[in-house]
Structures are given as C-alpha cells and as structure tokens.
Amino acid sequence: MVGDFAGVAISGSLPPGAPGDGYARIARIARAAAPGRSLPLLVDAYGPALAAVLGERPTVVKVNAAEAGEASGVPVVDIGSAV
C-alpha cells in the first residue's frame, strides 16, 4: 500500500468507456489495500454503477428519490415509500 487512508469516497459519473462495475472494482481494490481494517466506503452514484457497488456494502449511500427507486425497484414518491 502506498500511503495511508481512512476511507474512500466515490461520486459522480464513470468516464465514457469505463466498465459499469468500475466503482465496485475501486471499492474492492481499496478494501484489499487495507486488510484487517474496516474501511468506510461513501458512494454517490447512479444507474449501473450504483447497482454494482451496492454489492460491496458501502457504509453510506447518497441517492435522490429517482436513484433510490431505480436501484430498489420501488418508486419513491413520498416519505413512506422512501423508508
């Protein structure tokens, strides 16, 4: 490992041509570089990149209503459906 880090924040769009699971790959690489540590993973993404990185069990996921609905398959139209 080069240097030391306390967590990983992933946000925004993947660059054109990047694999849809690019953020998930980054998460796996970061956690592998910190064996024996609980490495927080903070994610603000959408679409296929969000769907793929959810399998890595991020610590925090920031989504809006549309992104949450797309990722969960449950339309988010009010507080009840958001919960």
C-alpha positions in Angstrom: 0.0 0.0 0.0 1.2 3.5 -0.8 0.4 6.0 1.9 -2.4 5.6 4.4 -6.1 6.4 4.0 -9.1 6.4 6.3 -11.9 5.9 3.8 -12.9 6.1 0.2 -15.5 8.4 -1.3 -16.8 7.6 -4.8 -19.1 10.0 -6.6 -20.3 11.2 -9.9 -20.4 9.5 -13.3 -18.0 6.9 -14.6 -16.0 8.2 -17.5 -17.1 7.2 -21.0 -16.0 3.7 -21.8 -15.5 2.7 -18.2 -17.0 -0.7 -17.2 -20.4 -0.4 -15.4 -18.9 -2.1 -12.3 -16.0 0.4 -12.2 -16.9 1.7 -8.8 -17.4 -1.8 -7.4 -13.9 -2.6 -8.6 -12.5 0.5 -6.9 -14.2 -0.5 -3.7 -12.7 -4.0 -3.8 -9.2 -2.7 -4.6 -9.4 -0.1 -1.7 -10.6 -2.7 0.8 -7.9 -5.2 -0.3 -5.3 -2.5 0.3 -6.5 -2.1 3.9 -6.5 -5.7 5.3 -7.7 -6.0 8.8 -9.3 -2.6 8.8 -12.9 -1.6 8.5 -12.6 0.9 5.6 -15.6 3.2 5.2 -16.9 3.5 1.7 -19.0 6.5 0.8 -20.9 6.4 -2.5 -22.9 9.0 -4.5 -23.6 7.3 -7.8 -26.5 6.2 -10.0 -27.5 3.7 -12.6 -25.5 0.5 -13.3 -22.5 1.9 -11.3 -24.7 2.3 -8.2 -26.3 -1.1 -8.7 -22.9 -2.8 -9.0 -21.3 -1.0 -6.0 -24.2 -1.8 -3.7 -22.9 -5.4 -3.7 -19.8 -4.1 -1.9 -22.0 -3.0 1.0 -21.0 0.7 1.2 -21.0 2.4 4.5 -23.0 5.4 3.2 -25.0 5.7 0.0 -26.4 9.1 -1.0 -29.2 8.9 -3.6 -32.1 11.0 -4.6 -35.7 9.7 -5.0 -35.3 8.7 -8.6 -31.9 6.9 -8.0 -33.3 5.1 -4.9 -36.4 4.0 -6.9 -34.2 2.7 -9.8 -31.8 0.9 -7.5 -34.5 -0.7 -5.3 -37.3 -1.2 -7.9 -39.7 0.7 -5.5 -40.9 4.0 -6.8 -40.1 6.7 -4.2 -43.0 9.2 -4.2 -43.3 10.1 -0.6 -41.7 9.6 2.8 -43.4 6.2 3.3 -42.0 4.8 0.1 -38.6 6.3 0.8 -38.4 4.4 4.1 
